[in-house]
Amino acid sequence: MRESQSMRLHDQLLTYRGINAMMESFWSSMQIELLDRKHWRTRLELTNAMFDYIEVFYNRQRRHSSPDYVSPVEFELSLTTQTA
């Protein structure tokens, strides 16, 4: 294997590990904040709750540590306000 191929493989592995860490963090948050708090009677009820958690709470309202502890919507609004 050439050195450039080896470096490319190394970079891909680091990218995978970073993505995997983010997903592990997400699933851990959802487990604690949603799944451990209630007993779901049906799969449909659980599916709807997971959808609401991801689309309504996690993506729009939940404060995330990386953008200075603001919600994603607030962070995007601050970026558009700065550029305007």
SULKA-V355631 format. One record per pair of residues at least 24 apart in sequence whose C-alpha atoms are under 7 Angstrom apart, sorted by the first residue. I is the first residue (numbers start at 1). J is the second residue. If there is no record, write none. Layout:
i: (I | I)
j: (J | J)
//
This chain:
none
//
